[in-house]
Amino acid sequence: MFLPTPDPVAFGLFGLEIRWYGILIAIGMLLGLLIAYKRAPSHEIDPERVIDLALISIPVGIVGARLYYVVFNWAYYQGDFFKIIDVRGGGLAIHGGLLFGIVAAGICCNLWKIKPFAFLDLMAPSIALAQSIGRWGNYFNQEAYGGPTDLPWAIEVNGQMVHPTFLYESIWCFLLFIVLLYVGRSRQFDGQIFLLYGIFYSLARFFVEQLRTDSLMIGSFRTAQLISVAIFLLFTLIYFSLNGKHGRKNRMFY
């Protein structure tokens, strides 16, 4: 067995169980925030604005992630308010969190007179890193796993050896974090890094989702795959459009 069956509870505090799920998500967010804070001057952004944005977009993103998950699992949550707001046992959808968080960031940037794409370029590597760390919360909760497999890195869930799809996504997001940092050192236009994040995360998520057994569904289609295809196509179109405009702008000075 590649990884042992974990205990989802890290420790108890005043009679309350503190779960690894929340701890890992918090660590991912804090580490990503620290990196963005340190990198902000290189993007000509006041580091304090990174803190301001986090105080707004992180809570909004968590609400969005939970709302997205509940909406697509409404048959399970319907009529039970306390079950809806109980996130300690899992149930946060990254697509919902990103959507709400990005909208909040865009509104804040407009109010602060900051280019939204420039801010999103700064935050994109940190988002990828936070996802990479946060995915391990799924391991401790024994969720977001794949179908049966006899591969040597399989994990045991409910007595069955399955694909550790949380691990596949975690590794991909960490590699994406490294690549985005490298490309960001010589980015050509505002939005380049954020768009690359969306393109390559969506590409990986589409294939990882195919292995999962707990996908949210729209009819007979996996919701995350539909969203991933839409983001991949839209972001690719915007990327080449902005890249083309950047190239034409540069040629004006030849």
Residue pairs with C-beta under 8 A, 6 or more apart in sequence:
1 154
1 155
1 156
1 161
2 152
2 153
2 154
2 155
2 164
3 139
3 155
3 164
5 142
5 155
5 156
5 157
6 20
6 139
6 140
6 142
7 20
7 140
8 19
8 20
8 21
8 140
8 141
8 142
9 17
9 18
9 19
9 20
10 18
10 19
10 20
10 23
11 18
12 18
17 88
19 88
19 89
19 137
19 140
19 141
20 136
20 137
20 140
20 141
21 88
21 89
21 90
21 137
21 138
21 140
21 141
22 87
22 88
22 137
23 137
24 133
24 134
24 136
24 137
24 140
25 92
25 130
25 133
25 134
25 137
27 133
28 129
28 130
28 131
28 132
28 133
28 134
29 54
29 58
29 130
29 134
31 126
31 129
31 130
31 133
32 123
32 125
32 126
32 127
32 129
32 130
33 50
33 51
33 54
33 126
35 125
35 126
35 129
36 50
36 122
36 123
36 125
36 126
37 47
37 50
37 51
38 47
39 122
39 125
40 46
40 47
40 49
40 50
40 122
41 47
43 118
43 119
43 121
43 122
44 118
45 114
45 118
45 119
45 122
49 112
49 114
49 119
50 122
50 123
52 108
52 112
53 105
53 108
53 119
53 123
56 104
56 108
57 101
57 102
57 104
57 105
57 108
58 101
60 100
60 101
60 103
60 104
61 97
61 98
61 100
61 101
61 104
62 87
62 92
62 97
63 100
64 96
64 97
64 98
64 99
64 100
64 101
65 92
65 93
65 94
65 96
65 97
65 100
66 84
66 85
66 87
66 91
66 92
66 93
66 96
67 96
67 100
68 93
68 95
68 96
68 97
68 99
69 91
69 92
69 93
69 96
69 216
70 77
70 84
70 91
72 93
72 216
72 217
72 218
72 223
73 91
73 216
76 83
77 83
77 84
89 141
90 137
90 138
90 141
90 143
93 216
93 224
94 131
95 223
95 224
95 227
98 127
102 120
105 116
105 119
105 120
105 123
106 116
108 114
109 115
109 116
109 119
110 116
115 190
117 190
117 191
117 194
118 190
120 191
120 193
120 194
121 184
121 187
121 190
121 191
121 192
121 193
121 194
123 194
124 180
124 184
124 193
124 194
124 196
124 197
125 177
125 180
125 181
125 184
125 193
125 197
126 177
127 197
128 173
128 174
128 176
128 177
128 180
128 197
128 201
129 173
129 174
129 177
131 169
131 170
131 173
131 201
132 169
132 170
132 171
132 173
132 174
132 177
133 170
135 144
135 166
135 167
135 169
135 170
135 173
136 166
136 170
138 144
138 145
138 166
139 155
139 164
139 166
139 167
142 157
142 158
143 166
143 214
144 165
144 166
144 212
144 214
145 155
145 157
145 162
145 163
145 164
145 165
145 166
145 212
145 213
145 214
146 162
146 163
146 164
146 165
146 211
146 212
146 213
147 162
147 163
147 211
147 212
147 213
148 160
148 161
148 162
149 161
149 162
149 163
150 161
151 163
153 164
153 167
154 161
154 162
154 163
154 164
155 161
155 162
155 164
155 167
156 162
162 213
163 211
165 208
165 211
165 212
168 204
168 208
168 211
169 204
169 205
169 208
172 201
172 204
172 208
173 201
173 204
176 197
176 200
176 201
176 204
179 196
179 200
180 193
180 196
180 197
183 192
183 193
183 196
184 193
187 193
188 243
188 246
189 242
189 243
189 245
189 246
190 242
191 238
191 239
191 242
192 239
192 242
192 243
195 235
195 238
195 239
195 242
196 239
198 231
198 232
198 235
199 231
199 232
199 235
199 236
199 239
202 227
202 228
202 229
202 231
202 232
202 235
203 228
203 232
205 224
205 225
205 228
206 224
206 225
206 228
206 229
206 232
209 215
209 222
209 224
209 225
209 228
210 222
210 225
212 222
215 222
215 223
215 224
215 225
216 222
216 223
216 224
217 223
218 226
